Amino acid sequence: MPHEAPAPAGGLNPRYEIRHEIGAGASGTVYLAWDSFEQREVAVKVALPQIFSGDSPEQALVRKAWLNEVHLAGSLQHPYIVAVYDAGVSARSAYLVMEYLAHGTLQPYTRPDRLKPVPEVLEIIYKCASALDYACRAGIVHRDIKPANLQYVGPGEAKVGDFGAAYWAKDDSTQVMDIGSLAYMAPELFRHWVTPQADIYALGIVLFQLLTGQPPFKADLPAALMYQIIHGETPRVSQLRPELPPALEQIVWRMMARSLEDRYADWPAVLAALSELLPKLDDGAREARKKPAQAELYDQLRQLPLLADLNGAQLWELLRISRWHRVPPGTVLIKEGAAAKSCYLLLQGEAKVTQQGKLINWMRPGTLFGELSFAEATPTPRSATVTAADDVTVGRWPYRQLHQASPGLQTKMLEIFFRLAAERLKKADEQYLLLYRQQRKDSAPA
């Protein structure tokens, strides 16, 4: 039963009104709080006072981890990384203010009686891998990936949190060694050899648990568990779930491979393998809704030249505020005279554009349309009808959602919209010039 919390930390900004405790661990306590400035619920993680008052090696190690996480606060902004809004440190304590996620962690879904459907598991792993790829590009290796550090957001979504053990290649002052969760530590970490492949290994262990309901290595004592990780035979998921496809077993095995040569070399290789497998594992429910998997969409969107200027975090944000559908031929995507409320992207298939029943254009895959009204104070009604010519995959971005997007994404999208408008004006000018020359030629005396 949650209980009322005392004032948790010296130096905590009074704008955060502590409501009650929602979790506790060996290094700190987490409270649900109200941010009176931003008018939202937040999670406030506060270090235990004894961590900053003692001089034992264990206290010094945990203190270093806390300072590391405070130091990294705000440097990682990705839709699938837990957002850190504020952080502080005093002589007696430290705190982090994070987004509040009410559904807990992935830990409950590693039990045999609570396993998620396989397609949803792979969606979650894909998004976590994308977030860790983003962190890796910033020079950060998490080093403590485990179900308890992955926050469950909702069906098919999780966020990476707790960067206290992170290795930051850009700054040696906050490095924390000899810390992490033994069951998820890659063999090379025991030799203090830190590479991004250590996070790939740990996420592979998480994937194994989410699929089977048990860890790949078990032992009663830490030394025995370490021996299993370094020397033991790596189990196969097919031993526990024979119905899983060989391609999935191969992905799990390569993520968990003991040898760096056998393990995936980097996150793009992991993402490519997952995106290739995901469309083949449709669970029927998604097919009935005619909605493609987000991981599949992300992989396709990042290959579009149109969106090449968006980084991974912006692309995920764009995907999260969109609505996607697979529709049959003859489906009207936008109707002439209708109110303009969204812009669209034709990702797969072709569509025809008609005006007063006459064909005026033909759309190919990768075409963005309906975006010109986004900049208007009062969007003008649609001037044409767009109809699917065959089976198409189409995405829709409501203008309201785009107006509420992050400043970085809004800037990038406006640049894309203006570039497309300029290209279309140039094309129209060229067509008018050709028509004018043809008319001059036709009217010239013989």
Beta strands, then each sheet from edge to edge (+ up, - down):
strand 1: 16-24
strand 2: 28-35
strand 3: 40-47
strand 4: 84-89
strand 5: 94-99
strand 6: 140-141
strand 7: 150-154
strand 8: 157-160
strand 9: 167-168
strand 10: 323-327
strand 11: 332-334
strand 12: 342-348
strand 13: 351-355
strand 14: 358-363
strand 15: 367-369
strand 16: 385-388
strand 17: 392-398
sheet 1: 1+ 2- 3+ 5- 4+
sheet 2: 6+ 9-
sheet 3: 7+ 8-
sheet 4: 10+ 17- 12+ 15-
sheet 5: 11+ 16- 13+ 14-
end
